[in-house]
């Protein structure tokens, strides 16, 4: 996966292992109920914030 990513190939990862996804990704698209709710840079966001988006909430705000 890392070799392909580094070569510029788009790689889609679907996983419940958030730490692994954040370590491998250049970009995170978070879905909630079938809709993309966030487009994030994993280097600029915490796992806690990503988890809030996954649960249908937004960091620092209401759902």
Helices and strands as residue ranges (DSSP letters): H 2-6, H 18-24, E 28-32, E 35-40, H 47-54
